[in-house]
């Protein structure tokens, strides 16, 4: 005891080597370690690399890299008319896809949110395209939309409608790609809406009906406002997905005809892996990243303002 009193460093052997707070911190870092490592390796690291590549003129074939600063960004935003054509196509694709997907998903969810005979079957039918191979889906629809020989135009001919050459006319090609993408992904948003609808207490609807409200008034006054958080999530993920679309464009139209379906993701692929201009492709990727981030922040801001 006298030795412990005179020596402040000495301690009882039963005293823990680490305090409880330090042990909890170490355990937390051990659990977070794999996720943090994955974030640094597969997201933060590649993002930093793309930023670095975008400041260079790097040809993938010659493997020669030259620092050019913001030249790639200036070329894309100021000197290259193709970029603005591609940006316009991407905006048209997003503006066509997002509202159509969300409206159809909500309609299906309202129809399938309550139990009735066969509801599981119909939910499965509408969700099945989500888990179907995107490549197989695009290839099948490419055959279905072939000119006069395509199944879609043959069905239209039975009712006296002369269908267009869907994938060979610029305007119709964009419509075709949007519609096939909507059908492919609508099941996911339908499930999200169904989950949100089933979480709304039925007491609200019962009380509204006792007050004399009809179905439309209940939807606009109760159901739709309570679906706000889910709608925001669906809008964000659908908007991001609309800018990332690549497989449908590549397999159905390859950006044609006349660059009518050349969207930003496919344009980045062409610049990087067809023309081997990695620096310019990286700059385009960063521009797309900023656009998607800005749209997401705007949607979040509008949601907070409404609440």
Backbone bond lengths (Angstrom), bond angles and torsions (degrees), N, CA, C in turn:
res aa  C-N    CA-C-N  psi(-1)  N-CA   C-N-CA  omega(-1)  CA-C   N-CA-C  phi
1 X - - - 1.453 - - 1.514 111.24 -
2 X 1.354 115.33 -40.24 1.457 118.56 179.30 1.514 111.32 -64.48
3 X 1.389 115.71 -35.58 1.461 119.05 -179.91 1.517 110.80 -68.03
4 X 1.369 116.59 -39.80 1.455 119.24 178.41 1.516 111.62 -67.18
5 X 1.338 115.98 -32.79 1.464 119.17 -179.65 1.514 111.04 -69.73
6 X 1.346 116.96 -36.30 1.463 119.44 -178.11 1.527 112.89 -86.10
7 X 1.339 117.32 -20.96 1.466 121.37 -178.26 1.529 109.21 -111.50
8 X 1.338 118.28 102.07 1.474 119.92 -177.16 1.519 113.29 -67.45
9 X 1.349 117.77 -17.79 1.462 120.21 -179.17 1.523 111.28 -79.20
10 X 1.313 115.69 -29.09 1.461 118.90 -178.14 1.526 109.39 -64.84
11 X 1.358 116.15 144.36 1.460 120.52 179.86 1.516 108.77 -145.13
12 X 1.283 115.40 162.73 1.456 121.68 178.53 1.532 109.26 -68.85
13 X 1.333 117.47 138.21 1.464 120.97 -179.83 1.518 112.59 -64.43
14 X 1.328 116.37 -23.23 1.469 119.47 179.58 1.525 112.53 -78.42
15 X 1.348 117.92 -10.54 1.459 121.30 179.66 1.533 110.00 -71.48
16 X 1.349 119.54 131.31 1.477 120.90 -179.40 1.522 111.03 -59.59
17 X 1.333 114.74 142.83 1.462 120.07 179.55 1.523 110.86 -66.45
18 X 1.342 117.29 -36.54 1.456 121.81 176.94 1.512 109.29 -118.20
19 X 1.301 114.85 145.42 1.461 118.71 176.51 1.521 109.94 -69.84
20 X 1.327 115.93 163.99 1.459 120.87 -179.44 1.528 110.54 -60.93
21 X 1.331 116.47 -39.75 1.465 120.33 -179.30 1.517 111.00 -63.95
22 X 1.331 117.78 -41.33 1.457 121.12 -179.71 1.526 110.99 -68.51
23 X 1.348 117.00 -39.19 1.463 119.77 178.06 1.523 110.86 -63.79
24 X 1.319 116.62 -41.43 1.469 119.78 178.36 1.527 111.08 -63.88
25 X 1.339 116.43 -38.66 1.459 119.69 178.40 1.530 110.98 -65.34
26 X 1.334 117.32 -41.91 1.460 120.51 179.30 1.529 110.75 -65.08
27 X 1.329 117.12 -41.54 1.464 120.11 178.59 1.525 110.75 -63.88
28 X 1.331 116.43 -39.91 1.462 119.52 178.64 1.527 110.99 -62.45
29 X 1.331 117.28 -43.96 1.466 120.25 179.65 1.524 111.37 -66.57
30 X 1.346 117.47 -33.94 1.461 119.82 177.41 1.535 110.95 -65.01
31 X 1.326 116.39 -40.05 1.465 119.70 178.67 1.527 111.35 -71.54
32 X 1.334 116.43 -36.40 1.462 120.12 -179.69 1.521 112.67 -78.72
33 X 1.320 116.55 -18.75 1.458 120.78 -174.33 1.524 114.68 -52.70
34 X 1.335 119.68 -53.62 1.470 119.34 -178.76 1.531 113.10 -59.83
35 X 1.340 116.04 -42.69 1.468 118.85 178.86 1.523 111.08 -65.45
36 X 1.321 116.48 -43.31 1.461 119.91 179.44 1.522 111.30 -64.33
37 X 1.333 116.89 -39.85 1.466 120.18 178.22 1.523 110.53 -63.83
38 X 1.327 116.08 -43.25 1.460 119.21 177.52 1.518 112.23 -62.09
39 X 1.343 116.60 -40.06 1.464 120.35 178.29 1.521 110.94 -62.82
40 X 1.321 117.05 -43.86 1.462 120.37 -177.94 1.526 111.60 -69.46
41 X 1.343 116.85 -38.13 1.463 120.26 -174.83 1.522 111.38 -78.99
42 X 1.344 116.51 -42.44 1.464 119.56 -170.51 1.528 114.18 -102.60
43 X 1.332 118.34 -9.08 1.468 119.33 178.28 1.518 111.90 -125.41
44 X 1.327 116.73 -63.07 1.460 119.74 -175.15 1.530 111.12 -63.87
45 X 1.319 116.75 -44.02 1.463 119.66 -179.72 1.526 112.82 -61.64
46 X 1.337 118.39 -53.49 1.473 118.92 177.06 1.519 113.50 -60.07
47 X 1.353 117.28 -35.17 1.461 119.54 179.56 1.525 110.99 -64.03
48 X 1.323 116.15 -44.15 1.467 119.87 177.32 1.528 110.21 -63.74
49 X 1.343 116.90 -39.46 1.462 120.22 179.82 1.530 111.23 -63.99
50 X 1.337 117.05 -41.33 1.462 120.36 179.77 1.519 110.34 -64.62
51 X 1.328 116.54 -39.58 1.460 119.75 177.02 1.527 109.66 -60.42
52 X 1.321 116.97 -43.23 1.462 119.95 178.45 1.526 112.55 -65.14
53 X 1.343 116.18 -43.28 1.468 119.15 178.90 1.525 111.97 -63.01
54 X 1.327 116.49 -34.38 1.462 119.56 -177.16 1.525 112.85 -66.71
55 X 1.313 116.64 -16.42 1.461 121.02 179.08 1.526 112.54 -95.16
56 X 1.328 115.50 9.68 1.456 119.65 -177.91 1.527 110.42 -125.75
57 X 1.307 114.63 162.95 1.463 121.74 169.81 1.523 106.04 -107.91
58 X 1.344 114.61 99.59 1.456 120.17 -171.06 1.518 108.93 -123.88
59 X 1.325 116.07 116.09 1.455 121.67 176.58 1.517 108.39 -93.99
60 X 1.331 116.22 125.15 1.461 120.87 -175.36 1.523 112.45 -66.36
61 X 1.331 117.69 -29.54 1.460 120.26 -178.80 1.516 111.62 -76.33
62 X 1.327 116.53 -48.51 1.465 119.77 -177.75 1.524 112.87 -80.86
63 X 1.354 116.63 -16.25 1.460 121.92 -178.03 1.527 112.30 58.45
64 X 1.333 116.51 27.07 1.458 121.36 176.65 1.516 109.35 -101.10
65 X 1.317 115.22 128.67 1.461 120.70 -177.08 1.521 109.61 -123.03
66 X 1.357 114.72 132.25 1.463 120.87 179.70 1.523 108.65 -131.08
67 X 1.316 116.36 132.15 1.455 120.39 178.80 1.530 109.65 -72.64
68 X 1.360 115.06 126.22 1.470 119.40 -177.99 1.528 111.69 -127.02
69 X 1.326 117.49 6.78 1.463 119.73 178.89 1.521 112.73 66.05
70 X 1.315 116.74 -129.47 1.463 122.32 -176.31 1.532 112.40 -93.79
71 X 1.307 117.08 17.55 1.466 120.51 -177.19 1.526 111.74 -60.01
72 X 1.329 117.67 -41.53 1.465 120.39 -179.25 1.527 111.47 -63.26
73 X 1.334 116.32 -39.53 1.468 119.87 178.53 1.526 110.68 -67.51
74 X 1.323 116.59 -41.99 1.466 120.08 179.00 1.522 110.87 -63.84
75 X 1.324 116.18 -37.85 1.468 119.84 179.33 1.522 110.78 -65.67
76 X 1.330 116.46 -42.31 1.463 120.19 -178.55 1.526 111.47 -68.15
77 X 1.328 116.84 -46.13 1.461 120.77 -172.39 1.520 113.64 -85.98
78 X 1.323 117.45 -21.83 1.456 118.21 -174.63 1.501 116.72 -121.79
79 X 1.331 117.23 -32.65 1.461 119.62 -171.12 1.522 114.64 -111.43
80 X 1.310 117.39 -3.81 1.458 119.57 -174.50 1.532 110.18 -118.41
81 X 1.325 118.49 102.72 1.467 120.20 -179.82 1.519 112.83 -65.01
82 X 1.341 117.27 -23.27 1.461 119.50 179.45 1.522 111.45 -62.80
83 X 1.344 116.34 -33.77 1.458 119.02 -178.89 1.531 111.36 -61.34
84 X 1.319 116.97 -43.67 1.462 119.55 -177.57 1.522 111.17 -71.33
85 X 1.315 117.22 -30.04 1.465 119.46 172.87 1.524 110.46 -65.15
86 X 1.321 115.90 -42.55 1.462 120.76 178.66 1.531 110.32 -66.24
87 X 1.341 116.60 -41.87 1.467 119.98 178.53 1.526 110.72 -62.18
88 X 1.317 116.70 -39.19 1.468 120.45 177.33 1.522 110.78 -63.24
89 X 1.335 117.21 -44.68 1.464 120.15 177.81 1.528 111.37 -61.32
90 X 1.328 116.82 -40.51 1.459 120.23 179.10 1.517 111.32 -64.32
91 X 1.343 116.24 -40.03 1.467 120.02 178.48 1.526 110.88 -65.89
92 X 1.331 116.79 -41.74 1.469 120.35 178.19 1.528 110.30 -63.08
93 X 1.327 115.73 -42.88 1.462 119.46 179.22 1.527 110.93 -61.41
94 X 1.332 117.23 -45.74 1.465 120.63 -179.73 1.520 111.96 -65.62
95 X 1.339 116.50 -43.99 1.465 120.30 -179.07 1.527 111.98 -67.36
96 X 1.321 116.86 -26.42 1.457 119.34 175.76 1.508 112.60 -83.16
97 X 1.335 116.80 -38.22 1.455 121.22 -174.58 1.521 113.40 -76.44
98 X 1.319 117.19 -49.55 1.470 120.38 -170.57 1.525 112.37 -62.91
99 X 1.345 120.71 -53.66 1.473 118.58 179.63 1.521 113.07 -62.60
100 X 1.342 117.57 -40.87 1.458 119.85 -179.34 1.517 111.05 -64.55
101 X 1.319 117.33 -43.06 1.455 121.29 179.75 1.521 110.99 -63.03
102 X 1.327 117.03 -47.49 1.456 120.55 -177.11 1.531 111.89 -67.22
103 X 1.328 116.98 -41.33 1.465 119.88 -179.70 1.522 110.94 -64.86
104 X 1.325 116.77 -45.53 1.465 119.81 179.71 1.522 110.99 -66.55
105 X 1.336 116.96 -40.03 1.465 119.95 178.98 1.522 111.15 -62.49
106 X 1.331 117.41 -41.75 1.461 120.89 179.33 1.526 110.97 -66.63
107 X 1.335 116.98 -41.56 1.464 120.28 179.07 1.531 110.75 -62.25
108 X 1.326 116.84 -44.91 1.462 120.17 178.23 1.522 111.49 -64.46
109 X 1.334 116.52 -39.62 1.461 119.99 -179.90 1.526 111.14 -64.97
110 X 1.323 117.53 -42.25 1.456 120.33 177.79 1.530 111.12 -62.44
111 X 1.334 116.96 -36.15 1.457 120.30 -179.60 1.524 112.74 -76.36
112 X 1.340 117.27 -28.25 1.465 120.49 -172.28 1.522 113.33 -114.34
113 X 1.324 118.39 10.24 1.462 120.21 -176.87 1.530 112.73 -79.78
114 X 1.323 116.74 -22.29 1.467 119.87 -178.98 1.528 109.79 -108.35
115 X 1.334 116.20 148.76 1.472 118.95 -175.08 1.528 112.48 -70.14
116 X 1.315 115.76 138.85 1.451 123.84 170.75 1.523 106.99 -157.76
117 X 1.301 118.76 162.12 1.468 119.62 -178.33 1.522 111.92 -57.54
118 X 1.323 115.82 124.06 1.456 121.36 178.66 1.499 115.39 90.30
119 X 1.342 118.78 4.93 1.464 119.94 -176.73 1.526 111.72 -63.10
120 X 1.334 117.16 -37.75 1.469 120.53 179.50 1.528 110.34 -63.46
121 X 1.322 116.24 -39.18 1.466 120.05 179.10 1.524 110.61 -62.34
122 X 1.334 117.18 -46.71 1.462 119.97 -177.67 1.524 111.20 -67.50
123 X 1.324 117.41 -37.85 1.464 119.16 175.92 1.525 110.69 -61.85
124 X 1.317 116.48 -41.43 1.464 120.47 179.40 1.522 111.16 -64.15
125 X 1.336 116.64 -41.85 1.462 120.86 -179.25 1.523 111.07 -60.53
126 X 1.338 116.88 -45.28 1.464 119.94 -177.37 1.525 112.31 -76.46
127 X 1.342 117.52 -23.94 1.464 119.63 179.42 1.526 112.01 -88.12
128 X 1.327 117.75 -20.98 1.469 120.79 -175.47 1.532 113.48 -55.27
129 X 1.351 120.21 -41.15 1.478 118.37 179.37 1.526 114.04 -59.21
130 X 1.337 117.35 -26.90 1.465 119.80 -178.81 1.525 110.58 -62.28
131 X 1.325 116.67 -39.64 1.470 120.78 -177.10 1.519 112.10 -94.21
132 X 1.325 116.78 1.59 1.458 120.52 175.90 1.526 109.80 -78.24
133 X 1.303 117.27 144.43 1.462 121.54 178.33 1.522 110.20 -54.39
134 X 1.329 116.47 128.31 1.464 120.50 -179.68 1.521 111.23 -63.17
135 X 1.331 116.89 -36.01 1.461 120.20 179.39 1.526 110.52 -65.92
136 X 1.332 116.47 -46.04 1.472 119.81 178.97 1.520 110.98 -62.95
137 X 1.332 116.01 -41.53 1.463 120.79 179.79 1.533 111.12 -60.23
138 X 1.323 116.61 -46.90 1.464 120.28 -178.40 1.524 111.81 -66.49
139 X 1.324 117.26 -40.19 1.462 120.31 -179.12 1.527 110.90 -66.20
140 X 1.329 116.95 -42.56 1.469 120.57 179.06 1.522 110.35 -61.61
141 X 1.333 116.91 -45.62 1.459 119.76 -179.39 1.533 111.27 -68.42
142 X 1.305 117.56 -28.26 1.469 119.39 176.63 1.518 110.57 -63.26
143 X 1.329 116.89 -38.69 1.463 120.39 177.32 1.530 110.79 -73.57
144 X 1.327 117.07 -37.72 1.458 119.68 -179.55 1.528 112.34 -64.58
145 X 1.334 116.44 -28.92 1.465 120.70 -175.54 1.523 112.80 -100.24
146 X 1.314 117.86 13.47 1.461 120.66 177.72 1.525 110.86 -67.49
147 X 1.304 119.38 120.12 1.468 125.65 171.79 1.513 116.92 10.50
148 X 1.334 116.04 -135.07 1.462 122.13 -179.07 1.519 111.96 -71.39
149 X 1.316 117.08 -25.08 1.462 120.34 -178.57 1.522 112.46 -82.59
150 X 1.341 117.75 -10.95 1.448 120.71 -177.94 1.516 112.48 -73.45
151 X 1.317 115.38 149.41 1.465 120.94 -178.05 1.526 111.68 -61.26
152 X 1.331 117.20 -38.59 1.469 120.49 -178.02 1.522 110.61 -62.56
153 X 1.317 117.32 -47.58 1.469 120.15 -179.61 1.524 111.78 -69.04
154 X 1.318 117.45 -31.33 1.458 119.74 175.92 1.522 110.88 -65.63
155 X 1.323 116.96 -39.88 1.466 120.07 176.75 1.527 111.01 -67.05
156 X 1.332 116.92 -38.84 1.460 119.70 177.37 1.525 111.40 -65.51
157 X 1.332 116.77 -34.16 1.461 120.57 179.90 1.523 111.13 -64.71
158 X 1.341 117.53 -30.90 1.459 120.76 179.56 1.524 111.98 -63.80
159 X 1.345 116.97 -27.90 1.469 120.11 179.87 1.527 110.63 -103.98
160 X 1.334 116.57 15.55 1.456 120.58 174.03 1.510 115.60 82.59
161 X 1.320 118.24 19.52 1.468 121.77 179.91 1.517 108.88 -107.27
162 X 1.310 115.84 128.63 1.453 121.85 177.20 1.523 108.45 -89.17
163 X 1.309 116.89 99.66 1.457 121.33 -175.71 1.513 112.55 -70.57
164 X 1.306 118.11 151.64 1.474 121.41 179.54 1.522 111.05 -75.74
165 X 1.294 115.58 170.86 1.463 121.48 171.20 1.527 106.56 -84.07
166 X 1.318 115.47 88.70 1.468 122.75 -163.88 1.519 113.76 -52.54
167 X 1.299 117.59 -46.11 1.460 121.19 -171.70 1.521 113.56 -99.34
168 X 1.343 117.57 6.39 1.460 120.84 -179.70 1.524 112.82 -117.18
169 X 1.320 117.04 -0.82 1.462 121.45 176.22 1.528 107.91 -116.42
170 X 1.338 118.58 127.25 1.472 121.12 -171.23 1.526 114.38 -52.51
171 X 1.331 117.78 -48.28 1.464 119.66 -177.09 1.520 111.69 -67.59
172 X 1.330 116.70 -44.13 1.458 120.20 -179.15 1.523 111.66 -70.98
173 X 1.312 117.37 -29.70 1.460 120.44 178.11 1.532 110.48 -62.71
174 X 1.324 116.28 -42.95 1.461 119.46 177.66 1.525 111.05 -63.78
175 X 1.322 116.85 -42.20 1.469 120.58 177.25 1.525 110.50 -60.64
176 X 1.325 116.63 -43.65 1.461 120.79 -178.37 1.525 111.25 -62.99
177 X 1.325 116.62 -44.16 1.466 119.85 -179.22 1.528 110.59 -65.62
178 X 1.328 117.03 -40.53 1.462 120.39 179.29 1.524 110.70 -63.15
179 X 1.330 117.14 -46.75 1.463 120.52 -176.94 1.526 111.27 -64.48
180 X 1.321 117.43 -43.41 1.463 119.24 179.79 1.527 111.18 -65.83
181 X 1.331 116.80 -34.14 1.462 120.14 177.66 1.529 110.69 -70.38
182 X 1.326 116.94 -38.21 1.465 120.50 177.61 1.519 110.16 -61.29
183 X 1.328 116.75 -48.21 1.465 120.16 -179.33 1.522 110.84 -63.32
184 X 1.326 116.43 -34.95 1.477 120.44 -178.61 1.519 111.97 -66.12
185 X 1.334 118.51 -40.52 1.457 121.43 -169.62 1.523 114.68 -108.71
186 X 1.332 118.57 -3.91 1.455 119.41 -174.48 1.528 112.04 -65.25
187 X 1.333 116.93 -27.49 1.465 119.83 -177.89 1.513 113.28 -62.60
188 X 1.320 117.34 -35.59 1.465 120.36 179.57 1.519 110.93 -64.35
189 X 1.319 117.00 -48.18 1.464 120.45 178.91 1.526 111.30 -66.76
190 X 1.327 117.45 -32.25 1.457 121.02 175.86 1.528 110.76 -60.11
191 X 1.330 116.97 -44.85 1.464 120.74 179.63 1.522 110.91 -63.43
192 X 1.334 117.16 -40.54 1.466 120.19 178.74 1.528 110.73 -63.33
193 X 1.319 116.57 -42.19 1.464 120.04 178.62 1.528 111.18 -67.11
194 X 1.325 117.68 -39.20 1.465 120.48 178.58 1.525 110.53 -61.34
195 X 1.313 116.27 -43.94 1.471 119.94 178.09 1.522 111.07 -61.14
196 X 1.327 116.70 -41.49 1.466 119.90 179.28 1.522 111.41 -67.72
197 X 1.318 117.76 -39.99 1.466 121.15 179.65 1.523 111.19 -65.71
198 X 1.309 117.20 -39.29 1.462 120.07 -179.79 1.523 112.46 -71.78
199 X 1.333 117.02 -17.95 1.470 120.59 177.66 1.523 112.49 -83.88
200 X 1.336 117.91 -11.74 1.465 120.80 179.10 1.526 109.08 -78.06
201 X 1.325 119.06 123.77 1.472 120.60 179.92 1.527 111.52 -59.35
202 X 1.307 116.59 134.60 1.461 121.33 179.40 1.519 112.12 -69.23
203 X 1.345 116.58 -16.03 1.466 119.29 179.44 1.520 111.47 -60.94
204 X 1.343 116.80 -33.22 1.460 119.78 -179.91 1.527 110.98 -62.32
205 X 1.319 116.09 -45.35 1.458 120.07 -179.68 1.521 111.07 -66.59
206 X 1.344 115.89 -40.92 1.470 119.12 -179.92 1.518 111.01 -62.92
207 X 1.342 116.36 -42.79 1.466 119.74 179.57 1.522 111.05 -65.04
208 X 1.328 117.24 -39.02 1.459 120.40 179.34 1.527 111.49 -65.68
209 X 1.315 116.68 -38.82 1.464 118.90 179.17 1.524 111.59 -68.44
210 X 1.332 115.80 -33.33 1.465 118.57 175.72 1.523 111.46 -64.23
211 X 1.350 115.71 -28.41 1.458 120.29 177.98 1.527 112.36 -84.24
212 X 1.332 116.49 -1.25 1.457 120.15 176.61 1.512 114.85 94.72
213 X 1.332 119.03 12.16 1.466 121.58 -179.49 1.523 110.08 -75.39
214 X 1.327 116.02 141.76 1.456 119.95 176.31 1.529 109.80 -90.39
215 X 1.329 116.33 -179.65 1.467 120.66 -174.70 1.525 111.72 -62.99
216 X 1.343 117.70 -40.33 1.456 120.35 -179.82 1.523 111.55 -66.31
217 X 1.322 117.04 -40.68 1.463 120.69 178.34 1.525 111.16 -65.49
218 X 1.337 116.29 -37.42 1.466 119.45 177.38 1.525 110.40 -65.07
219 X 1.340 116.27 -40.76 1.462 119.49 -179.04 1.530 111.14 -66.29
220 X 1.329 116.82 -47.61 1.463 119.94 -176.23 1.528 112.89 -74.40
221 X 1.319 116.80 -30.74 1.461 119.33 -175.63 1.512 114.87 -94.91
222 X 1.333 117.20 -22.73 1.463 120.01 -175.48 1.528 111.47 -123.40
223 X 1.326 115.82 -59.36 1.468 119.98 -171.85 1.523 112.10 -63.99
224 X 1.332 116.60 -52.72 1.469 119.79 -175.88 1.526 112.86 -61.97
225 X 1.338 120.38 -45.70 1.475 118.31 176.67 1.521 113.23 -60.20
226 X 1.342 117.79 -38.43 1.460 120.02 -179.56 1.528 112.42 -72.17
227 X 1.321 116.75 -17.77 1.463 120.83 176.12 1.525 112.25 -85.98
228 X 1.330 117.30 2.52 1.457 121.26 -176.09 1.520 114.83 -53.63
229 X 1.350 119.61 -52.12 1.473 119.18 -179.90 1.526 112.97 -60.40
230 X 1.330 116.48 -41.46 1.463 119.63 178.98 1.531 110.69 -66.31
231 X 1.317 116.47 -40.10 1.462 120.27 178.70 1.527 110.84 -61.35
232 X 1.332 116.57 -39.71 1.465 119.78 178.41 1.522 110.91 -62.26
233 X 1.335 116.67 -46.45 1.468 120.24 179.59 1.523 110.43 -60.14
234 X 1.330 116.34 -45.97 1.467 120.37 -179.24 1.526 110.51 -63.72
235 X 1.319 117.07 -41.64 1.461 120.21 -179.74 1.530 111.37 -62.97
236 X 1.325 116.42 -41.78 1.468 120.41 -178.59 1.529 110.85 -66.17
237 X 1.345 117.28 -49.99 1.459 118.99 -175.62 1.536 110.97 -69.86
238 X 1.332 117.16 -31.70 1.462 119.28 178.95 1.528 110.45 -72.55
239 X 1.334 116.79 -38.55 1.462 120.18 177.62 1.526 110.99 -64.33
240 X 1.328 116.31 -45.32 1.464 119.66 177.80 1.526 110.50 -61.06
241 X 1.338 116.61 -43.57 1.455 120.42 178.85 1.513 113.10 -62.97
242 X 1.342 117.09 -33.84 1.462 120.06 -179.39 1.530 111.79 -67.28
243 X 1.319 117.26 -30.78 1.464 119.83 178.37 1.530 111.98 -83.64
244 X 1.320 116.93 -18.96 1.462 120.24 -178.35 1.522 112.71 -94.02
245 X 1.331 117.77 -1.56 1.462 119.73 -174.68 1.527 110.82 -60.17
246 X 1.314 115.19 130.75 1.463 120.81 -179.59 1.528 111.89 -138.78
247 X 1.340 116.40 -47.25 1.457 120.25 -172.30 1.523 112.48 -61.89
248 X 1.349 117.33 -43.06 1.464 119.39 -179.89 1.529 111.43 -63.57
249 X 1.317 115.78 -42.40 1.464 119.71 -179.93 1.522 110.40 -65.59
250 X 1.302 116.81 -45.81 1.460 121.48 -176.71 1.529 111.68 -62.42
251 X 1.330 116.98 -43.02 1.453 120.48 -172.81 1.528 113.33 -87.64
252 X 1.333 117.63 -26.78 1.459 119.41 -175.22 1.529 112.91 -95.95
253 X 1.328 117.62 -40.55 1.464 119.39 -173.99 1.521 113.81 -132.20
254 X 1.335 117.99 -16.33 1.476 121.79 -175.99 1.523 111.76 54.14
255 X 1.327 116.34 33.01 1.456 120.94 178.99 1.507 114.77 88.12
256 X 1.312 118.59 -12.52 1.461 121.92 -178.72 1.516 111.28 -92.60
257 X 1.303 116.97 -170.73 1.471 126.10 -7.13 1.528 111.11 -78.81
258 X 1.309 115.82 148.77 1.472 122.77 -179.46 1.530 111.26 53.39
259 X 1.335 116.18 38.49 1.465 122.84 -179.52 1.527 112.28 58.99
260 X 1.332 116.83 24.77 1.465 120.41 -177.53 1.510 114.15 -70.58
261 X 1.339 117.13 -21.90 1.468 120.48 178.44 1.526 111.29 -120.37
262 X 1.308 116.90 20.55 1.467 121.14 179.65 1.525 109.12 -76.79
263 X 1.329 116.22 99.80 1.460 121.58 -178.83 1.525 109.22 -99.74
264 X 1.324 115.82 173.59 1.461 121.09 -168.94 1.527 112.63 -63.65
265 X 1.331 117.60 -43.03 1.469 119.41 -178.30 1.520 111.44 -62.41
266 X 1.329 116.86 -41.92 1.466 120.19 179.35 1.526 110.85 -71.30
267 X 1.322 117.20 -34.48 1.464 121.41 177.54 1.529 110.66 -64.17
268 X 1.327 116.52 -39.24 1.465 120.39 176.78 1.528 109.90 -63.03
269 X 1.327 115.98 -43.31 1.474 119.78 177.88 1.530 110.84 -59.79
270 X 1.310 117.41 -44.13 1.467 120.51 -179.42 1.530 111.17 -61.63
271 X 1.330 115.93 -46.66 1.462 118.82 -177.61 1.525 111.69 -64.92
272 X 1.327 116.28 -36.54 1.454 119.03 -176.26 1.513 114.66 -82.94
273 X 1.340 117.09 -40.59 1.458 119.55 -170.09 1.525 113.95 -117.71
274 X 1.316 116.66 -1.36 1.458 119.92 172.25 1.519 110.73 -109.15
275 X 1.337 116.22 -42.41 1.462 120.76 178.06 1.528 111.60 -102.73
276 X 1.340 117.37 -3.57 1.468 124.19 172.46 1.524 113.78 60.55
277 X 1.321 116.66 28.18 1.471 121.10 177.74 1.530 107.89 -98.18
278 X 1.320 116.43 83.21 1.458 121.80 -173.08 1.528 111.10 -66.89
279 X 1.327 117.70 -37.05 1.462 120.32 -179.07 1.518 111.68 -62.65
280 X 1.321 117.01 -47.91 1.460 121.22 -179.79 1.528 110.88 -67.28
281 X 1.334 117.02 -39.77 1.461 120.38 177.43 1.523 111.11 -62.75
282 X 1.316 117.24 -38.11 1.466 120.86 178.47 1.526 110.79 -66.78
283 X 1.322 117.27 -39.09 1.460 120.27 176.61 1.530 110.69 -63.09
284 X 1.322 117.03 -41.03 1.467 120.92 177.15 1.523 110.53 -63.78
285 X 1.328 116.79 -39.02 1.461 120.45 178.48 1.524 111.23 -63.35
286 X 1.323 117.05 -39.55 1.451 120.39 178.29 1.531 111.03 -68.45
287 X 1.319 117.15 -36.75 1.467 120.14 176.76 1.522 109.72 -63.54
288 X 1.335 117.27 -43.42 1.462 120.09 177.43 1.524 110.98 -63.28
289 X 1.312 117.31 -39.51 1.467 121.43 177.73 1.524 110.88 -59.66
290 X 1.324 116.63 -44.44 1.468 120.90 -179.99 1.531 110.62 -66.32
291 X 1.333 117.40 -40.38 1.466 120.71 179.49 1.519 110.73 -62.49
292 X 1.318 116.66 -47.84 1.463 120.65 -178.91 1.524 110.55 -64.84
293 X 1.332 117.00 -41.29 1.462 120.59 178.24 1.520 110.84 -62.50
294 X 1.325 117.06 -42.64 1.466 120.71 179.79 1.516 111.01 -63.92
295 X 1.326 117.31 -43.78 1.467 120.34 178.99 1.526 111.10 -62.97
296 X 1.315 116.87 -38.99 1.465 120.62 178.28 1.527 111.25 -64.01
297 X 1.335 116.60 -44.88 1.464 120.41 179.84 1.527 111.08 -65.07
298 X 1.336 117.01 -37.89 1.470 119.82 177.33 1.523 110.84 -63.04
299 X 1.328 116.99 -42.97 1.458 120.57 178.97 1.526 111.12 -64.13
300 X 1.326 117.08 -40.73 1.467 120.07 177.43 1.524 110.86 -64.28
301 X 1.332 116.89 -41.37 1.465 120.70 179.91 1.527 111.00 -64.47
302 X 1.322 117.20 -42.31 1.467 119.93 178.56 1.511 111.22 -64.24
303 X 1.325 116.74 -37.09 1.471 119.81 178.01 1.512 111.15 -65.59
304 X 1.341 117.65 -42.93 1.469 120.19 -179.96 1.520 110.42 -65.54
305 X 1.334 117.26 -36.34 1.453 119.52 179.39 1.532 111.15 -66.52
306 X 1.328 116.78 -37.55 1.463 119.81 -179.74 1.521 111.59 -69.69
307 X 1.356 116.00 -29.62 1.458 118.44 179.27 1.521 111.70 -87.41
